[in-house]
Amino acid sequence: MVAQMGTLDIEHTRAICAKALGMMEAYGVGPAPRNYEIWYAHATGTVPGLAMALEAVFTGDGEWSSQAADDIYLRFFPAVPNPASLAAIGDALQHEMASILKSVTEAGAETKSYGAALEIVTGQMDRGVDANRLPAIAHQLAVSTRAMRARTDALERELEQTSKEVAALRAKNEAIRQEALTDSLTNLGNRKHFDERLAEAADAAMKTGGPLCVIMADVDRFKAFNDMWGHQTGDQVLRLVAACFSDNVKGRDTAARYGGEEFAVILPETSLANARVLAEQIRRNVQAKKVVKRSTGETLGAITISLGVASLQPGEHPQDMLRRADKCLYAAKHAGRNRVMDEDSAGQPSATAA
């Protein structure tokens, strides 16, 4: 039975491989490892939104490129912490714990020895102490007490130093965790960070019954801008747009680079009307910026974004809210770009009305 299941698994995997390679050949996608990982995931049909993202690449006369691969990989295959760094931190923590255990064990032995010395002195005093022996007993007690105090002081210093080193390791571990959740280009949260915070916010909203909204945003005509001015200037645009999100999204709210030129905001305890106000504020902030080519000082014009806003409906999965926000975003694009559309203005049916 086990062998039969293994054969089925292999055949299933081969079928997916063949399907992925067939699609890659049909769309003119080279067999690079990253390309294959993307298209294999697409062939399995298990990655929400990936099919739509791939379709968007080939809209019109679009072609596959390394930039398209990078954007999609960033969006759907978020980075994970460096295993070597995490292993090093784990080894260091294990070493510090062993050091603490050794110090405590040695301190226990010292305490036991001091206790035995006190018992000897007590026994001597119980049997009676004459004036001639008293100085010797007092000296013996003083020596044992000083030794115990010295060991206690040393243990305190060792534990203090170990505490500092453990705190430093914790800080390093947190820095690695934050790096794994941060988009390196824009310094906003990445897709992984967004997904984690959205799950937390949706769970809280379900428990409290409070509102939850998301904003989905996309830089208008970004591909054409990239093709005209180059990827370095395109990266400058993405950093500029990200700064507008950072300036306007504060506190418990979360702004993230969703992937490529897409951005997203999670807004707990925020009504749809207030979420739209924030989206409009971000839109105006981006429109007011001017892109200047650093090498020449040439002004390249203004950048605009389109935004879609949706709210979580009772009992629905947060991904349903994201899909409606995405539809609102595309409605804003089709309506002329550089605008905000929410579920009401875009005419999107709510989950309860569908």
N, C-alpha and C positions, 0 to 999 in steps of 0.2 A: 504493500500500500504506500509506504514511504517512497519507494523508487518510482512508483507511478506518479505521485504528486510532484516529485522532482522533475520528471520528464515534462509534465504539464507546465510547470513553472518555466522551464527552459524554452519550451515551444512558445509560450506566451511572450517571453522576453524577446525572443528572436523575431516574433511578429511585430512587436513594437519597434525594434531596431530597424526592421525593413521598412516599416511605415514612415519612421522619422527620416531615414536616408532617402526614401522616395520623394517626400515632400521637399527636403533640402535640394535635391537635384531639380525638381520641378520649378523651384523658386530661385535657382542659381545661387544657392548658399554653399560656400566652401566647407569641407569637412574638418574644420578646426575644432579642437576639444570643447571650447566654450559654445560654439555654434551647435555642436551635437548635443550638448547638455540641454540647451534651450529647446531644441526641436524634439528631443526625446521626451522632455516634460510635456511639450505640446501634444505629442502623439499619445501620451497616457491620458490626457484630458483631465488631469487631477489638479491643475494650477488655475484657480479662478482668475479670469481677466487676461490670461496669456494669449488666448486665441484672438481676442479683440485687439490687443497690442500688436501682434504680428500682422493682422489684417491692416492696421493703420499704417504700418511701414510701407506696404505695397499699394496703398491708395494712390490712384492716378498713375504716374510713371515712377513711383517709388521703387528703389532697389535696396537690397541688403548691403550693409556696410559695417565696418568695425565700430563706427559710432552707434549704429542701431543695435548691434550686439551688446555694446557696453551699456547703453541706456536700458535695454530690456533686462540684462543680467542684474544691473543695479536695482531695478524695480522688483523683480520676482525672485532673485536669488541673493538675499542680503548676506553681507559678510558675517563671519563668526570669529570669535576671539582666536588669536594665535595659540594653537595647542602647546607649542614649546614654551611660550610665556606663562601660560596657566600651569604647566607642569613644573616650571621653575619656582613659581610662587608656592605651589603645593609642597614641593620638596623643602623649601625654606620654612614654611609653617610647621611641617613635620619635625624639622630640626629644632625649631624653637620650642615646640611642645616637649620634645625629648629632653631639651636642656632644662625646662621648668621641672619636669618629672625628676630628673637627676638631682636638681637643687633641693626639691622638697624631700626626696628620699634621704639625702645627706643631712638635711636639717632634722629629719626624724631620728636619724642615728645619733646626732649630736644631742638632741633633747633626751633620748633614752639614756645616753651616757651621763648627762647632767643629772638626770633623775636618780641614777644609781649612785652617783657621788653624794647626792643629798641624803639618800637612804643610809649610806655609810656614816655620814656625819651625825645624822639623827640617832642611829644606833649607838654610836659612841657617847653621845650626850645622854641617851637614856640610861646607859650603864654608869653614868656619873663622870663628871669631868673635874679633875683637880686643876689647880692654878697653873701647874707646870705644863700640862698638855693643852690648855685652852688656846695659847697663841698658835700652836701647830694646827689645831682644828680650824681656827679662824682663817689661817693662811690657806689651808686646803680648800675651804669654802670660797674664799675670795678668788683663788686661781680658777676654780671651776666656773664661778659666776662670770668672770672676765672672759673666759673662753666661750661661754655660751652667748654672752653679749656680742662678742666679736663675730661669732658665726651668724647670729641673728642680723647684725648690721650688714654683713656680707650678703646674706640671702636677700635682704631688702633691696640692696643695690642691684643684685643680679635680676631680681624680679622687675625692678623699675626699668632696667635696660632692656630686658626681654619684652616688657610691655610696650616700650617705644618701638622696638623692632617689629613686633606684631602689628602695631598701629600703622607703621610704614608699609608693611606688606598688605594690609587691608586697603590702604590708600592706593597702592599700586594695582591691586586687584580691581578696585573700583574704577581706576583710570582705564584699565584694559576693557572693562565692561562698558564704560561710557564710549570708548573708541569704537567698540563693536556696534554701538547704537547710534553713531554719529556719521552723517554724510561728510566725507573728507573735503569736498569741494565747497559746500555752503555752510558747514558747521551747524546745520539744522539736524534734527533727528532723521534717521533713515527709515526705510520701509519697515524694517524689523521693529524699530522703536515705535513707529506709528501703530503697527498691528498690536503690540503689547499694550500700549496705552488705550487704544480703542476698546480692546477686550475688557480692560479694567473699568473704563468709563461706562461701557454698556452694562456691565454687571452691576455697577453702582446705581445706574439709572433704573434698572429693572427692580432693584431692591427698594429704592426710595420712591420710585414713581416720578422722579424729577425729569426735566427735559434734557435732551442731548442732541446736539447738531454737529454736522460736519460741513466743511467747505472744501470743494475740490477746485483747483485752479490750474490753468494751463497758459503758458506764454504764447501769445498770438504770433503766428507765422515764424516760429523759431527756426524751423528747418531752412527756410529761405534765407533768414538772417545768417545762419551758420554757413550756408553755402556761399554767401556773398562775402562775408568778412572773416571767415575761418573759425575754427573751434576755440582758439584762445580767446577771441573776442566773445564768442558764444558763452564760454565759461564766465567771463566778466559779467555778462548779462544775467546769468543764473545767480551769481553772487549778489548782484544788485537787487534782483527780485527777492532773494532770500532775506536780505537785510530789511526789506520792507515788511516782510512777514515777521521777522524778529522784533522790529520796532513796534508793531501793532498787536502782537500776540503775547500776553503776559500771564503771570500767575498760574492758575491750575490748567489753563488752556495749553494745547500742544500744537506746534507747527512742525511740519516735516517735509522733506523732499520725497515725494511719493515715487518718483522715477523719471529719468530724463528731464523734460522741462515741466513736469507736473509737480504741483505742491498741494498739501492738504493740511487742514486744521481741525482739531478735535475741540469741541466747545461744550464741556459739561455744564449743567445747570443754566443753559442758555436757550431762550426761545428762538423760534424760526425768524421772527421779526428782528430780534437783536443780532442774530447771526448774520442776517442780510446787511444790517447796518455796518457790522465789522467788515464784511466782504467788500462793501462799497468803499469803505475807508481805505482798505488795502489797495483796491483798484485805483483809486485816485492818487494814492501815494506812489504807486508804480508809474502811473502815467506822467507824474510830475518830474520823474527822473530823466536825465539825458545821458545817453551812452557816448562816451568819448574814447576814441582809439588811443591807447596809451603811447604807442610808438610815434604817432604824428600829432596828437592833440586834436585830431579831426572829430567834429561832432557827428555822430552817426544817426542821430534822431532819437525819438522817444520809443519806449517799449510799452506795450499794453498787454494785459492779461484778461482772460475770460474766466468767470467763476460760477460754480453751481453750488446751491445750498439745499440741504435736506435735513429732516429731523427724524429721530428714532420713533417708530410707532410701537404701541404696546404689544409685547409678545413676539416681535420680529427679530431676526438675526441682524446684527450690525452690518453685515455684508449687503443686505437688502437696502439699507439706508445709503451705503456707499454707491450702490448701483443707481439709485435714484439721483443722488448728487451728481454722478457722472453724466446721467442723461440731461440734467439741468445744465451742466457745463457745455455739453454739445449743443443744447438748444441755444445757449448764449453765443456759441460760435456761429451757428446757422443764422442767428438774428443779426449778425454783423460784427461780432467780436467786441472786445473792450466793454463788457457789460456784465452785470450780475443777474442770474436767473435763480429763483428758488422754486420750490414745488408748486406754489400758487401761480407765480408769474409765467412759469414754463408749461403750466397746464398738466403737470405730471400727477397721475392718480396716486393717492396715498395707499399704504398697504391695506388699510381697512376697506378702501373703496374698490380695490382691484378685484 
